[in-house]
Amino acid sequence: MSSEIQRCTRCVMDTTDPWIRFDSGGICQYCHLHDRLEQEYPLDSSGEDVFYGIIDEIKRRGANKPYDCVIGVSGGTDSTYQLYLAKKLHLRPLVVHFDNGWDTEIAVSNIKNATEKLGFDLYTYVVNWEEFKNLQIAFLKASTPDCEIPTDIGIKATLYRAAAENDIQYIVNGHSFRTEGKVPIMWSYGDGRYIKSVQKIYGSMKLSSFPNFTLFDLFYYSYLKHIKQFRLLYYFPYNKKSIKELLKKELDWQDYGGHHYESVYTRFYQGYILPEKFGIDKRKREFSALIRSGQLGRRQALDILNNTAPMPKDQAKSDRIYVIKKLGLSNDEFFDIMRQKPRSFLEFPNYYNILKRYRTVITSLYKLVSHSTPPILMEMEPSCHANVSSQVKTTH
Ligand SMILES: [Zn+2]
């Protein structure tokens, strides 16, 4: 590791995130954000009261309807655990899967096993592959680290559409700050306008069927259709290791070896494109979350980061061959993309400045309908910037 890289004294986030800030004790803003969320979502009786109040409301608003909530599922730990919890809580979800063409066989069998065993209906949205492939290639050519944004935005839009079409008022959101943490904006940023601008510049076809999600959609679904998001996992002491064992035992769930590795493209993007081209190791985000919630030692995390690659070489090679072929690129085209100078979303038209300028208003409105802060705005909130000084402390 370069001696110029500076790291948080509590977690393992470091200056490979250019917007990281440290307080006078060398603690980063993501650790402060974690502490604030721990206060907002306490694992005690007060948190329980709020939680069961929301569960009752979901059931009340969904009474006499076929479903009372939408749950998105990828086949990974978090979303499968949400299905398991939904059954325990006697919720009646419509399970929704966004099939972007990159599912691993394990993901497909995990989704099938879980929905069949729990008796839930599954709706799978399959993308128009030619169009989606064109959009993925456009993001690769844009040379920003945001090449998984088309999937993230497509999932979000598909969940809202499924909720609206089935008269469902709640979307259960699978984020877990205790095990995932917050992705730095400079590592991954996405919105509907950004999607359109990248496709316009680097795509070779118009997006006609891709489920995009614009600011208009946010307001339409939130304020006109009254669809709320609910972060179920925020209310649970979520221990990743024991949850995996539980899912294996109860739902024949199989592990796939890495966070979001249920998709071949995500695995390759996180394990190869991000570290090789952008110097970003996303394991730092997950490890940091686990350190903050007491599930992983900091020294152990540093040992893994310093001594192992994000992806074994042979797997990187076989995934690379598969991805290049599936996207219809030549080796030269792919390696040209890998050599392009990294760029940032700030160089493209998007909603970032609007969101930043009006974050207080948008956050307040969003909290009214969602019991939570929009994920994209969390890091921009003033409270996360409290006690932050320019003093940087280096630890290794
Ligand atoms: Zn930190």
Residues whose N, C-alpha, C, O or C-beta is under 5 A from the ligand:
A	BS01	ZN	C8 R10 C11 M13 I27 C28 C31
